[in-house]
Amino acid sequence: MDTEHIVIAGGGLAGATAAKTLRSEGFEGRITVVCAENEPPYLRPPLSKEFLLGKAAEDTVPVLAAGWYEENDVGLLLGEAVGAADPAAHTVQLGSGTELQFSKLLIATGAQPRRIPLPGSDLAGVMTFRTFNDSRRLKEELSAGGRNVVMIGSGWIGMELAAAASSYGNAVTLLGLEDVPLSMAIGPELGGFFRSLHEKHGVQFRLPASAAKITGTGGNAGAVVTNSGEVLPADLVVVAVGVVPDTALAEAIGLDIRNGIMVDSSLRTSSPDVFAAGDVANALHPFTGEHHRSEHWSNALNGGKVAAKAMLGQDAMLDVIPYFYTDQFDVSMEYWGYPTLAAGSVPVIRGSLEEKNFIAFWVREGAAVAAMSVNQQRVQKPIKALISGRIPVDVDRLTDPAVPLDQLLPEAA
């Protein structure tokens, strides 16, 4: 090769951030970002939040300004995908048949909506939710109100979409396999907090329940029949039952795959000169010594930066505390921490669930390993310091709102 050429397979936040970081770190070789969608890389969180609710315009959703790629001499191939790769020969083959040579390859192919074999899922009015176009379509479907909407899935995306649908004046029923929504992620008490929030805004729950089939007439959805035989009117059905990492390219190459592409803390795969970042990567985290695969935007953002620096030979590790947020009705929530460390512990509460103003802490072996703030301001810095420092905490002081969080840090002693 005459010049170094980094190929980025995947046009999401991780891929775009990697391209930007490569340029900001002084890389002068070729960069090609291969996007399967006909959209430049965009942010996913607004799709189920601000954009879906009409609070953010379309031009706020792309990761980078429209002219950035050309201005920074980054090739952007839209509507194209990497279909195969030969790491030994350092080549990739695009779906169109074009072959590209690479010096480094970053796989940032993300994830795809999990689909369930549901009779009637091919009827008009049934959709999954993942892409910018999905959000555009759902916004159009919901914005006039007056629809009967059945949401299948009680995770974060299902709850966010239910909140948006209800906010537009639609009748919403949510099905999920848990006894309490979100309980797998944050436990029954806090899951119950979100259920109560939704019920106060008119959302109905069927838990635990699953969809047995979707029925309709004239090719259009009309109802969802549950596993108990209940018939729920539904002229719009959204299936939001999670995602699966898009590992097709990695599998074809023969990479080590276990719940995503296995990578080290610098996001290197089992093949030299091949890296992976974002939803598709199952990365070793230095803090826990375990592999974690995260589907949240913070992981994609930071993973893109780390992968870019590692491809340039720098000493970079993905060691940030996992983070995500959600906005539902009048609740703004942020979460920091390690779900695997928090598993099995009951959160302790600082503040009031009834007033929708609190922080929940998960404590393990005397230290906070995760925290969830609701409608709180200026708490990110001390929370991250508590978790990252493995600082011993007195639970009574931790849960006392009269004790400033800063005073729990060693430098305050």
N, C-alpha and C positions, 0 to 999 in steps of 0.2 A: 504494500500500500504506500502511495506517495505521501499521504498525510494520515494522521490518526482519525478514525471515524467511530464515534459512539452512536450506536443505534438504540433507541428507546422504544420498546414494543409496548404500546399502551398510552393512550392519550388522556389520562386522568390527572389528578392533583399531584401524585407522586412523580409521574413522568414530566409534567410541565415544570415542577419545582426542581427536578434534577437538571433539566436543560438550563434553567435560569441560574442555578448554582454553578454549573460547569462554566458558564460565561463569566459570572462574577468572580470565580476563582482563577480566571485567566486562561482557561482552556481555549486554544485558538484553532483546534482541528474542526472537522466536520461533525455536526450533530443532526441526526434525523429522528424526528418523533413520528411514530406510525400510529394513527388513530383509527380505530375500527368505525367509529361514528363519523358522521358528516358534520361534526361540531368541533371547534377548537376545544382544548381541555377546559373543563369547568368545575366549579365547586359543587359538591353534592348537598351539604347541609341546607342551603336555601331552597332546594327543590321541595322539601317537605315542610319548610317553615316560611321564611319571609317571601320568597317568590310565589309559592303556592297560595299564600294569603293576600297577594297583591300589594305587599309592603315593600317589595324590591323590584326594580326594573330588570329586563333581560340583560342589559349591559353590565350589571353588577355581578353576574354569575360566572363569567369566564375567569380563569385563574390569572391570565395576563392580558394586557391591552391588545387590541386587535392587531396593531402594527408591530408588536414586540418581536415576533418570530423573524420577520423580514429584516427589521432593523438590526437584529443580532445575528443574522446569517444562520438561522436555525431552520432546517427543512421541516415542513409540517405536511405530512401526507394524510389527507382526510378520506374517510370511506375506504380505508385500506387496512390490512392486518398482516402480521407476520404469520405465515402458515407453517413454516418449517425453519429449522436452523441446523447448521453443522458447526459445532464449537471447534472441532479440530481444524476445519478449513477456514474458520472465522467468517462464515457467510450465513445470511438469512435469505429465505425466499418469501416474497410477498404473495398474497393471494392472486394478484394480477400476473404473476409469473416473473416479475422483476427480481433480480438477485442483487443483494448489497453485501459488500464486505464490511467487516467491523473489526475494530481493535478491542472494544469492550461492548457488551450487550447488557442492557438493563431490561428485565422483564417486569413490567408494571401493568399487567393485563387486568388487574382488579378482580371483580367477582360478578356473578350473574344471579338473577333472582332464582330462588329455589321454586321449582314448579311441582305441583301435586297432581296426581292422575285423577282429576275430578270430572265426572260426567257433566257435560254442559259448559265446560270451560272455554269452548270455542264460540259461544254465543256472543253477539254484540253486547257491549256493556260490561264485559268481564276483562280485567286487566291486571297486570303486575305493575310494580313501581320500582324504577331504578334510574331511568335516564332523564335528560332534560326534556325530551319529547313526551315522556310519560307525565312529567309535571305539567307541561303545557296542556296536555290533553285533560288531565284530571282537574286542573284549574278551570278549564272551559266547561267541563261537566258539572262542577260543583257551584260555580259562581252565581248562578241564577237562583239557587236554593230550591226547596220543594221536592227533592229527590229522596227515594228510599235507598239508603246506602248500607250495604253489609260489608264490613271489614273483616277479613279472615287473617288473623294474626294479632297477638297481644303483646308484641315486642315494642321497641322504641319507635320504629317506623309506623307500625300499625296504629299506635297510640297518637303519634303526631298527625297522621292522616285523618284519624277519627276526629281529633280536635279541630283540624282545618275544615273538614266536612260539616261538622256541627256549627262552627262559627259562621259558615255561609248560610245557615238556616235549613240544613238538610236533616232528615231523620236517620240517625246512625245506630246500627247494631253491630257490636263487635264480638267475634267468636275467638276463643283461644283455648289451648289445651291445658293451661294452668288453672288452678283454683283461684288465683289472684293474678291480675296482669302484672308483668314485669318482675314477678317474685323470683324467677330464676336469676335475674340480674341484681336485684337490690333487696330481696326478702319480702315476706308477706306484709309487714307493717308499712313499709314505704310504698310497696305496690298498692296496698289498700288506700294510701293517701292519694295516689294518682287515680285510682278507680273512683273514689269519692269526688274528686275534682271533676272528672268527666260526667259522672251521674248528675251533679249539680247543674251541668250544662246540657242535660237531656240525652246523653249517650246511654244506650242500654247495653248490658253485657249478658252474654250466654257463656258461662264458664263453669266447669270445663265443658267444652263442646267442640265438635268439628263439623265441617260441611260434608254431607254425604253426596249431594249432587246439586246442580243448578238447573232450574227448569225455566222455560219461557215459551213464547209463541212468536211465529213469524221471524225466527232467527234472533230474537232479542231476549235478553235475560229478564225474568219476571219474579223469580223467587229463589231463595236458597233453602234447601231441605237439610236440616241438621241430622246428626246421628241418632237423635232421640225421636225423630219424625216431625219435629216442629217446622212449620213452613213460615219463613220470614220473607215478607215482600222485599224485592230488591230489583230496581231497574239499573243499579250500578253496583258491581261487586269488585272489590280490590283484594287481591291475594298478596299479602305481605307476610310471608312465613320465613323470612331470612334469605340469605344468599349463600352461594357456594363459590369458593375461589376458582378462578378461571385458569386452570393448570394445564390446559390442552397442549400449549406450546412446550411447557416444561416437561410434560410426560413424553412428548415426541422426542425431546432431546435426551431423555433418560436421567433427569435430575432426581435427587432425593426428595420425595413428596410424602408428607404426613400432615394432613390438615393444612394444605398449602405447601409452598416451596420452602424446604428447610434451608435456612441461612444462618450464618454466624452473626455476631453483634455488629459487624461491619457490612452486613447484607450480602456477603459472598455466598454463592451457591456451591454445590458439590463439583461444579465444572469451572476450571480456570477461565477468567475473563468474562464470566457470566454472573450477573448480580440480579437481585429481585427486591422489590420494595412495594409498599402499599398493602392493599387488602389480600393480595395473593401470597405474601411472604409470611412465613412462620419463623420469627426471628428470636435468637437467643438474647435474653435481656440480662445485662450484667448485674442488676439489682437482685433479681430472684434466682438467677442461675437456671432458669427454665425458658423454654421456647413459648412465645406468645404470638398469636395471630390476631391482629386488631382490625376492625372494619371502620374505624373512626377517622375523621379528617386529620386530626393531629398526628396520627401515625403516618398517614400518607405524606403530609407536609414535611415532617421531620425525617421520614425515611427517604424522601427524595433528596434532601440535603446530604444525608449521610452517604447514600449510595454514590452521589456525584463526587464527593470528596474522596471516598474510598477508591473509586475508579481512577482518580488522579494520583493515587498512591499515598494519600494523606492518612494520618492516624485518626480515623473517625469511627464512633460507635453510636448506635441507637440506644441511648441510655436515659432518655427523658421519661418522666412519669406519664403513663397513659392518661389521656384526658378526652372527655367529650361533653357535649351540652345538649339540652333540649329546651324548647319553648312550647308550652301547651297552655292555651287560654291565658290566664294571668300569672302563670308560674314560669319562672326562668330558673333552670337548674344547671349546675355544673358538677362534674364528677372527676376526681383525680384519684389514681391509685391502682392497685393490683387485685383484680377480682379473685385470682387464684389464692392469694394470701388472705383475702377477706372471707372466702368461703368457709361456712361453718360458724362464723362469729355473728352475734346479734348486734346490730348497730346501736350506739348510744346517741342520744339526741341532745343537742344544744339549741334551745329555742322552742318554738311552738309550731307543731303541725297544724293545729286549728287556725292559727293566724297566718299560715303559709309563709313562715319566716323562720328558718332553722338551718342547722348544719347537722348531718348525720355522720358519725365517725365509726369506722370499723377498727377495732383494736385487737391486736394479736401480740401475745408475749410482752404486753406492757407498752407497745408502741402503736401509733396509728398507721395503718397500711392502706387505708382508702378513706375518702370523705366525699360527701355529696352536699352541696350548698343549694338552698332554695331561697330565691329573692334576697340574697345577701350581696353586699358590695365590699370591695377591697379586702377580700379574704384569701385571694389566690396565693399571694406570697407566703404568708405564714403557714397555710395548709401544706403547700409544696415543701416548705422547709421542715415541717414536722415529719412528713412522710419520707422524704429523701434522706433526712438525717437519722432516721430510726430513733428519734428522741423519746425517751421514756416519758410517759404522761400519767398524771394523776387524773383518773376519770372524773372525780368530783369537780376538779378545776376545769377540766376539758369541757364539761357540759354546763358550766356556769357562765351564762352570757355576761355577767358582771366582770369576769376575768378576761381582759383583752387577750386575743390569741397570741399576740407578740410576746406576752409575759410568760408563755409556755416554752419559749425558745431559750437555749442556754445562755445567750448573750444578755438576756433580760434578768438573769439570776443575780 
